[in-house]
Amino acid sequence: MTEDTYSSNRAVQYIYLVYCDPRQWVASFDECPNSPTFTAKSEQAVIQTPILPFHRSRHHRTGSRPQYPRRIHQRPARLPFHPNRSREPSLTSFHQPFIPQEASELYTLSNSLTGTWAKTLLSLQVLDQSRPQEYGGILCPTEHIVHGRVGDTIYPFLHMARRTGDHRYIDAAVLLFRWMEAYVSQPDGSWVNERKDSWKGTTVFSTIALCEALRYHGELLDPSFRSEIEARLLKAGNFIYDTVNIDYGNINYPLSASYALSLLGTLQDQPQL
């Protein structure tokens, strides 16, 4: 990988942390791009360029490029810099999930809802070892099958383990990873979308989910199991690096691949990613 490519990945990391990470938004809601405060600042930053006359006779006489009348140009305002925000945030500087200091009505409702979802998912996990094709997976109550993407639930399960102290969520995450490796993992390092499907693009999303799980909650896991996930993620990263480009699938795949590689490369100190 060239230095320019590596710099691009670092740029993706920077853009994500500064402008996409929800924890950065709560620092000042008035600084959000859609807020009235930001809109007012943007209007003040507009620069009006005067219309330059076009002297047709001079153009014909000198052969110089014509000065066409220019319309009023609005220069886009820069996103305001918050004084409490580092200009170069570190991807590994946020080891704890964001929890607001004051529980708002929205947060209370969201906390209750995610708890309900997590308990329901936990209840749908197949724990009957006499069903080896499903054991460890989460059974879809509508189609009565285990979908290939259920491995992404490892991240919310570990979040709930931290939030509630309930070890069942850690056990569920381990079983999910075992099912994931047994039935959707591929020799080239990818994960397929479904057991009977050949589409491997969703590897980028599974990589992000597992990286975020280790990033925030890795210390909850047994060190040997964490090392196993890290080794598997490196294989996934190599698959993404060798396979996914800007023309790979819909635009969400290469964009997500950029973040997945940046996140994985930083967490595992792999500059080539």
Beta strands, then each sheet from edge to edge (+ up, - down):
end
